[in-house]
Amino acid sequence: MMNLPLLPTISTSFIVLSAILIAIGWVLIKQRKIEAHKKTMFAAAISALAFFIIYVSRTIFIGNTAFGGPEDIKIYYTIFLIFHITLATTGAVFGIVTIYLGLKNNIAKHRKIGPITSIIWFFVAITGVAVYLLLYVFYHGGDTTSVIKAIIGG
């Protein structure tokens, strides 16, 4: 049986859960179930926030795990990781704006930005799972160290 690291497994599960809840929220709004949509999207946001809290806490107190796979694909992993981090940051900003617009009942702008935010977040979830698989499932993780060293090596 595979020995998966607890905190990365839990945090990745929260990102997957947030994407699933967003998909459900999308279906609910298409069905005009506005209250159910709001509750589901709020749960999605809480799930994403839980991921972020676990991730930041782990980064601060434990560090991040460097890529432990073959050296010849490390550059591709690093480029992919930078893409994922950029996408996640963009998705988080879009998410905050989208939630704000929904809570302020600015439905026209919320409807405009919501689908874009959802698509970004689906890609964040997919790339996040890919990073997890590359770090802990397909290859054994490298050293666990600060985020800077994990990204640039050393």
C-alpha positions in Angstrom: 0.0 0.0 0.0 1.2 3.5 -0.9 2.2 5.8 2.0 0.8 9.2 1.0 1.6 12.3 3.0 -1.4 13.4 5.2 -1.5 17.2 4.8 -0.9 17.3 1.0 -3.5 14.6 0.5 -6.1 16.4 2.6 -5.4 19.8 1.0 -5.6 18.4 -2.5 -8.9 16.7 -1.6 -10.3 20.1 -0.6 -9.3 21.6 -4.0 -11.1 18.7 -5.8 -14.1 19.1 -3.5 -14.2 22.8 -4.3 -14.2 22.1 -8.1 -17.0 19.5 -7.7 -19.1 21.9 -5.7 -18.5 24.6 -8.3 -19.8 22.2 -11.0 -22.8 21.5 -8.8 -23.4 25.2 -8.3 -23.3 25.7 -12.0 -26.0 23.1 -12.5 -28.1 24.6 -9.7 -28.0 28.1 -11.2 -28.9 26.8 -14.7 -31.9 25.3 -12.9 -32.7 28.7 -11.4 -32.2 27.3 -7.9 -30.6 30.5 -6.6 -30.5 29.7 -2.8 -29.1 26.3 -3.4 -26.5 27.8 -5.8 -25.5 30.4 -3.2 -25.0 27.7 -0.5 -23.1 25.4 -2.8 -20.8 28.1 -4.0 -20.2 29.3 -0.4 -19.3 25.7 0.4 -16.9 25.6 -2.6 -15.3 28.8 -1.3 -14.9 27.4 2.2 -13.3 24.3 0.7 -10.9 26.3 -1.3 -10.1 28.4 1.8 -9.5 25.2 3.8 -7.0 24.1 1.1 -5.3 27.5 1.3 -5.0 27.4 5.1 -3.6 23.9 5.1 -1.2 24.8 2.3 0.1 28.0 3.9 0.4 26.4 7.3 2.3 23.5 5.9 4.6 25.8 3.9 5.3 28.0 6.9 5.8 25.2 9.5 7.1 22.3 7.4 8.1 23.6 4.0 7.3 22.3 0.5 8.4 19.1 -1.1 10.8 19.4 -4.0 10.3 17.3 -7.2 11.8 13.9 -6.7 11.4 12.6 -10.2 14.0 12.2 -12.9 16.3 15.1 -13.4 15.7 15.3 -17.1 12.0 16.1 -16.6 12.5 18.5 -13.6 12.4 21.6 -15.9 9.0 20.5 -17.3 7.7 19.9 -13.8 9.0 23.3 -12.7 7.4 25.1 -15.7 4.1 23.3 -15.0 4.3 24.2 -11.3 4.8 27.9 -12.1 1.8 27.7 -14.5 -0.3 26.1 -11.7 0.7 28.7 -9.1 0.0 31.5 -11.5 -3.4 30.0 -12.5 -4.2 29.4 -8.8 -3.4 32.9 -7.9 -5.5 34.3 -10.8 -8.3 31.9 -9.9 -8.3 33.0 -6.3 -8.5 36.7 -7.2 -11.3 36.0 -9.7 -13.0 33.9 -7.0 -12.9 36.7 -4.5 -14.3 39.2 -7.0 -17.0 36.8 -8.2 -18.1 36.0 -4.6 -18.1 39.7 -3.8 -20.2 40.6 -6.8 -22.7 37.8 -5.9 -22.9 38.9 -2.3 -23.4 42.5 -3.4 -26.2 41.3 -5.7 -24.4 42.8 -8.8 -25.8 40.0 -10.8 -24.9 41.3 -14.3 -21.2 41.4 -13.5 -21.4 38.2 -11.4 -23.0 36.4 -14.4 -20.3 37.7 -16.7 -17.3 36.8 -14.5 -18.7 33.6 -12.8 -18.2 31.2 -15.8 -14.7 32.5 -16.4 -13.8 32.0 -12.7 -15.3 28.5 -12.8 -13.3 27.5 -15.8 -10.1 28.9 -14.3 -10.8 27.0 -11.0 -11.4 23.7 -12.8 -8.0 24.1 -14.4 -6.5 24.9 -11.0 -8.0 21.7 -9.6 -6.8 19.6 -12.5 -3.3 21.0 -12.4 -3.2 20.8 -8.6 -4.1 17.1 -8.7 -1.4 16.7 -11.4 1.2 18.4 -9.2 0.1 16.2 -6.3 0.4 13.0 -8.4 3.9 14.1 -9.7 5.1 14.8 -6.2 3.7 12.0 -4.2 2.3 9.2 -6.4 4.3 8.8 -9.6 7.6 9.8 -8.0 8.8 9.9 -4.4 8.9 13.5 -3.2 12.3 15.1 -2.9 13.4 17.0 0.1 10.9 19.0 2.0 12.2 22.6 2.3 11.2 26.2 1.9 9.0 27.2 -1.1 11.8 29.1 -2.8 14.2 26.2 -2.7 11.4 23.8 -3.9 10.7 25.9 -7.0 14.3 26.9 -8.0 16.2 24.0 -6.6 19.2 24.0 -4.4 
